[in-house]
């Protein structure tokens, strides 16, 4: 993911999230890292200096916003709806 793509993601996700003590950038980075890499939950939490419970909470909210607030279609152009459905299923959301 390029820096400009990440900034666009922050702009789209930011208004739909609740402000917490951990920065939006760190929460989104941890979520994107977990979804895009085959690392364990514990290792991702350690990598970003989060507890496993915090990572779970932030990941769940990130996926809910990504799929539930129609952020994903605005972020990237997808050729097939199946790709969006697969991403939302991985996040635990339903279209």
Beta strands, then each sheet from edge to edge (+ up, - down):
end
